[in-house]
Amino acid sequence: MAAMQGPNLGVNYGWTARESGWNAGMDANLKLLDAVLQLSVKSRAQATPPASPANGDRYIVAPGPTGAWAGKAGQIAVRIEAGWSFFVPKVGWTCFIEDESVLSAYKAAGWSPGLAI
C-alpha cells in the first residue's frame, strides 16, 4: 500500500516500483477525485438515501440519517457502482447545492447556508 496519504484530499501516494496493492489504491484515488472535485450535490435536505439513484449522484447527508446513510450526517454520499461511498468534507471545500441554487462552503461548524448564484 502507499507509503503516504495527502493531508487535503487523502489521496494515497508513494508506492514503490511493482508494489502490491497499487491497482486497488489507485482505483480508490480516482474514485475520490471523481467524487469531490468540482463538487455539486443534488440536495443537502435528505436524511434517507433516494430509492432510485443514478450512478454518480451526490448528496450532503442531512442530520438524523437513516438506512445506508446512518451515522454519515454532513458527509458527501456518492452513488458509485450500485453502492454508496462517503467522504468527510474538509474545511474550505465548496459545493454547489443544485436544489437550492447556492454555493456552500464547509467550515469548522459545518456547511454554510450558501450564496445564491
trRosetta pair geometry for C-beta under 8 A, 3 or more apart (Angstrom, degrees):
i j d omega theta_ij theta_ji phi_ij phi_ji
1 12 7.2 -77 176 -162 84 146
1 15 7.9 -102 161 -100 22 89
1 19 7.8 -123 -1 148 13 125
1 21 4.7 -60 -74 124 58 154
1 25 6.0 143 -143 -74 68 132
2 5 6.8 110 100 -71 124 67
2 12 3.5 153 27 173 156 106
2 13 5.6 81 -158 45 132 11
2 14 5.1 98 -173 56 82 83
2 15 5.3 -62 -102 -59 67 77
2 21 7.9 -125 -23 114 59 114
2 25 5.2 152 -27 -168 103 151
3 13 7.7 -46 53 104 77 51
3 14 3.4 -94 49 124 99 129
3 15 7.1 180 -6 -74 85 28
3 16 7.5 76 -38 -35 119 84
4 12 7.3 147 86 -155 47 56
4 13 5.6 -27 73 71 96 76
4 14 4.2 90 18 -10 93 145
5 10 5.6 -7 176 -156 111 58
5 11 7.1 161 -158 78 63 31
5 12 5.4 -33 -102 -97 75 62
5 13 7.6 141 -103 22 28 69
6 9 5.7 18 91 51 126 76
6 10 6.2 -119 68 -64 80 6
6 11 4.5 19 19 50 127 81
6 12 7.7 -119 1 -62 81 17
6 13 6.6 57 -43 6 93 114
7 10 8.0 12 -153 -73 10 50
8 90 6.4 -174 -164 86 58 171
9 32 6.2 124 161 146 109 124
9 33 7.3 43 169 -86 153 69
9 36 6.7 171 -137 79 106 141
9 90 7.7 -113 -88 1 40 141
10 32 6.7 -129 79 -153 96 155
11 29 5.0 66 -146 -135 87 102
11 32 6.4 -169 -88 86 76 142
11 33 7.2 39 -93 -59 120 98
12 15 7.9 61 139 -46 103 94
12 25 4.9 -87 86 -173 147 111
12 26 8.0 -110 73 -73 108 43
12 28 7.0 46 11 82 123 116
12 29 5.8 -113 39 -69 82 110
15 19 4.6 -148 -171 44 94 136
15 21 7.8 -160 -119 85 118 87
15 22 5.0 79 -153 -104 162 100
15 25 6.9 157 -68 75 125 150
16 19 4.6 105 58 -55 75 118
19 22 5.4 113 76 -51 84 103
21 24 5.5 -59 -160 45 62 108
21 25 5.6 60 144 -23 86 110
22 25 5.8 -65 -146 42 28 110
22 26 6.0 23 162 -16 68 110
23 26 6.1 -58 -143 39 25 105
23 27 6.2 29 156 -22 62 108
24 27 5.6 -54 -147 34 30 115
24 28 6.5 31 154 -19 63 104
25 28 5.7 -53 -151 34 31 111
25 29 6.5 35 150 -21 64 104
26 29 5.3 -49 -149 33 37 117
26 30 6.4 35 155 -18 67 103
27 30 6.0 -56 -149 37 30 108
27 31 6.5 31 153 -18 64 106
28 31 5.8 -54 -148 36 32 112
28 32 6.4 35 153 -21 64 106
29 32 5.7 -57 -152 35 30 113
29 33 6.4 25 155 -15 66 107
30 33 5.7 -52 -144 38 34 110
30 34 6.2 34 157 -18 65 108
31 34 5.8 -57 -145 39 28 111
31 35 6.1 28 156 -22 64 112
31 80 6.0 56 -151 -147 116 161
31 85 6.6 -124 156 -146 125 178
32 35 5.8 -62 -148 36 27 111
32 36 6.3 -19 172 14 65 113
32 87 6.9 129 -137 -104 80 129
33 36 7.0 -80 -136 49 22 83
33 37 5.4 7 -176 -11 67 122
34 37 7.2 -41 -105 34 14 99
35 58 6.9 141 -161 -100 75 125
35 76 6.7 133 158 123 108 130
35 78 4.4 -84 -134 -53 112 169
35 80 7.2 -56 -80 -57 113 128
35 85 6.5 -98 -94 92 153 125
35 87 5.8 150 121 -25 135 144
36 39 5.4 -14 -163 -77 51 111
36 76 6.5 127 -95 71 91 166
36 87 5.7 -125 -66 134 122 166
36 93 7.2 -63 -172 -138 111 131
39 58 7.3 -124 -156 133 77 159
39 76 7.2 -82 -145 -115 125 147
39 93 6.5 27 21 177 157 106
39 94 6.8 160 58 93 112 52
39 95 4.4 -58 118 -107 116 81
39 96 7.1 162 106 19 62 70
40 58 6.9 116 89 63 52 128
40 95 6.7 156 -98 -167 27 71
40 96 4.2 -16 -114 62 86 103
40 97 8.0 -167 -157 -69 62 18
40 98 6.2 72 172 -54 99 98
41 44 6.4 77 99 -59 139 80
41 58 4.5 -100 -110 113 73 92
41 59 5.2 112 -170 -117 115 24
41 60 5.2 122 92 -19 174 79
41 76 6.9 -135 -82 -134 127 89
41 95 5.8 15 -1 175 104 124
41 96 7.4 171 24 83 59 55
41 97 6.0 -16 65 -115 93 58
41 98 6.6 -137 94 2 42 94
42 57 6.0 -9 -21 -163 133 94
42 58 6.6 151 -4 71 81 53
42 59 5.7 -38 49 -85 94 80
42 98 5.2 -40 -132 46 35 130
42 99 6.4 45 162 -27 59 104
43 46 5.3 79 97 -8 125 102
43 59 5.7 -9 64 -130 71 96
43 60 7.5 -121 114 40 42 76
43 97 7.0 60 -128 -167 30 90
43 98 7.0 -67 -56 58 55 90
43 99 4.6 12 -92 14 88 135
43 100 7.9 112 -127 -19 63 91
44 59 6.9 156 -91 -176 43 72
44 60 3.7 -4 -112 65 96 114
44 61 7.9 -14 -147 41 65 13
44 62 6.2 124 159 -77 56 79
44 97 5.7 -55 -6 -126 109 124
44 100 7.7 -31 27 -8 100 131
44 104 7.5 -6 -24 17 156 165
44 111 6.5 -109 -151 84 160 165
45 62 5.5 33 -169 -78 21 136
45 99 7.2 -83 15 81 119 142
46 49 7.6 93 144 -100 124 18
46 50 6.8 -21 -166 -55 162 81
46 59 5.7 -50 57 -162 117 145
46 61 7.5 -70 90 -132 73 47
46 62 5.5 169 73 -3 24 118
47 61 6.9 73 -125 -177 49 75
47 62 4.2 -82 -65 75 76 105
47 63 6.7 -43 -97 80 120 37
47 64 5.0 -9 -144 87 152 78
47 65 4.6 -150 -167 -98 77 51
47 66 6.1 61 134 7 96 81
47 69 6.8 -172 176 96 47 137
47 73 7.7 -7 -127 -99 91 89
48 65 7.2 161 -71 -152 40 65
48 66 5.2 -13 -95 59 87 99
48 67 5.6 74 -145 15 78 126
48 69 6.8 -170 -125 34 24 127
49 53 6.8 -72 179 -26 94 130
49 67 5.5 -109 15 99 101 134
49 68 5.0 10 -24 50 144 110
49 69 5.5 162 -48 -25 86 109
49 77 7.2 -132 -102 157 90 153
49 84 6.6 -103 -106 -67 136 141
50 53 4.8 116 70 -63 111 88
50 57 7.2 -62 39 135 136 157
50 59 7.8 156 -16 -46 104 145
53 57 4.3 -126 -167 46 103 146
53 79 4.3 -174 128 -69 131 156
54 57 5.1 112 57 -39 71 107
54 79 6.7 133 87 83 35 145
55 79 5.7 -132 -123 118 32 102
55 80 6.8 69 -155 -123 82 31
55 81 6.9 56 -128 -58 114 31
55 82 7.6 -33 -88 -48 96 51
56 78 7.3 -25 -149 -169 30 92
56 79 6.4 -33 27 73 21 89
56 80 7.5 72 -73 -89 43 62
57 78 7.4 165 86 -150 46 49
57 79 4.5 30 49 18 87 123
58 76 6.0 -10 -167 -173 107 98
58 77 6.9 156 -153 81 53 53
58 78 4.9 -11 -102 -101 86 77
58 79 7.6 -132 -67 12 45 74
59 76 7.4 154 79 -156 40 52
59 77 4.8 -12 61 57 92 103
60 74 6.8 -15 -178 -151 96 30
60 75 7.4 171 -150 87 59 25
60 76 6.2 -37 -97 -96 62 59
60 77 7.7 154 -111 13 12 82
60 95 6.9 112 -55 119 123 162
60 97 7.4 -49 11 -105 125 102
60 111 6.2 34 -173 -50 159 158
61 65 5.0 -8 177 -77 117 140
61 69 5.0 177 -130 -170 126 123
61 72 4.6 74 31 110 172 93
61 73 5.4 -126 111 -113 105 30
61 74 6.4 -39 68 19 87 24
61 75 5.3 12 22 55 119 73
61 76 7.8 -155 -8 -89 85 10
61 77 5.2 88 -57 -26 99 116
61 86 7.7 -10 -21 -127 136 111
62 65 6.6 140 69 -73 62 82
62 73 6.9 -41 117 -131 26 84
63 73 5.1 46 -111 -142 45 134
63 74 7.8 35 -76 -43 66 81
64 73 7.0 67 0 -86 28 127
65 69 3.8 -102 -178 120 129 102
65 70 5.5 -167 109 -95 91 30
65 71 6.9 -92 72 19 115 28
65 72 5.5 -47 63 54 164 78
65 73 5.3 -165 -8 -66 108 74
66 69 6.6 35 60 63 31 90
66 70 5.7 19 -141 -76 27 88
67 70 6.4 169 58 -31 25 91
68 84 5.1 128 144 17 128 142
69 72 4.9 -104 -170 50 67 120
69 77 5.9 -40 -109 -86 107 150
69 84 7.0 -100 -76 167 72 168
72 75 4.5 -78 -180 40 86 128
72 77 6.4 86 132 -73 143 104
72 86 5.1 -107 -138 -127 131 147
74 89 7.0 -106 153 23 87 112
74 110 5.8 -98 -124 -133 125 99
74 111 6.9 -173 -140 -15 83 100
75 86 4.7 30 141 -171 142 104
75 87 6.2 156 -174 69 94 39
75 88 5.5 -51 -114 -93 101 50
75 89 6.9 -175 -126 -12 46 81
76 86 6.8 147 76 -156 54 53
76 87 4.4 -17 59 59 108 97
76 89 6.2 103 -24 -59 102 91
76 95 7.8 -165 -95 -103 116 146
77 84 5.3 -23 -165 -161 98 115
77 85 7.6 145 -158 74 48 42
77 86 5.7 -20 -100 -99 62 78
78 84 7.1 132 67 -157 41 60
78 85 4.9 -27 65 63 96 92
78 86 7.6 176 19 -83 77 29
78 87 6.9 30 -5 -3 116 109
79 82 7.8 18 -176 -98 91 13
79 83 7.5 159 -151 81 57 26
79 84 6.2 -38 -96 -97 55 62
80 83 6.4 -32 72 68 68 75
80 84 7.7 99 26 -135 75 17
80 85 4.9 5 22 -3 125 120
89 93 4.8 -119 -161 41 101 145
89 95 7.9 -71 -113 -33 137 131
89 106 4.2 -149 143 -112 134 166
89 111 7.6 65 56 -72 166 89
90 93 5.6 107 59 -31 67 108
90 106 6.8 110 81 93 30 137
91 106 6.0 -134 -115 111 32 90
91 107 6.1 43 -135 -140 88 33
91 108 5.9 3 -96 -61 124 65
92 105 7.0 -30 -144 -168 24 103
92 106 6.8 -29 38 67 26 87
93 105 7.2 154 84 -156 45 57
93 106 4.4 20 54 21 92 123
94 103 6.0 7 -178 179 110 99
94 104 7.0 161 -155 84 61 42
94 105 5.1 -29 -99 -99 77 72
94 106 7.6 -139 -73 4 32 77
95 103 7.3 161 81 -156 36 57
95 104 5.3 -22 64 63 88 91
95 105 7.9 160 19 -89 72 27
95 106 7.4 58 -3 -36 111 95
95 111 7.3 -47 45 -132 125 119
96 102 7.6 171 -151 91 55 35
96 103 5.5 -32 -97 -100 66 71
96 104 7.9 152 -101 18 17 75
96 117 7.6 -74 -124 45 102 135
97 100 4.3 8 109 41 118 111
97 101 7.4 -62 85 2 75 13
97 102 5.1 -1 47 60 109 81
97 103 7.6 -175 10 -91 78 20
97 104 5.6 47 -26 -7 115 118
97 114 6.0 -70 20 -98 127 157
98 101 7.3 16 -170 -69 29 51
100 114 6.3 88 117 77 136 162
101 116 6.2 33 114 -143 93 77
101 117 6.7 -142 164 55 78 66
102 113 7.4 -63 161 138 159 60
102 114 3.0 77 144 145 131 134
102 115 6.0 145 -160 63 88 29
102 116 5.5 -52 -99 -85 82 46
102 117 6.8 124 -131 5 34 83
103 114 5.9 151 68 -155 32 89
103 115 5.2 -22 56 57 90 88
103 117 5.3 46 -16 -19 108 131
104 111 4.9 26 158 -177 134 101
104 112 5.1 179 -157 62 76 77
104 113 7.2 -151 -114 97 99 17
104 114 4.1 -52 -75 -84 82 94
104 115 8.0 169 -77 13 42 64
105 111 7.5 156 82 -151 30 57
105 112 4.8 25 51 9 75 128
106 110 7.1 -71 -146 177 71 28
106 111 5.6 -37 -99 -93 66 62
106 112 7.6 -131 -76 -7 19 81
107 110 6.7 -5 62 54 75 30
107 111 7.7 136 21 -109 74 13
107 112 6.0 74 -6 -56 113 92
111 114 7.8 3 157 -53 98 91
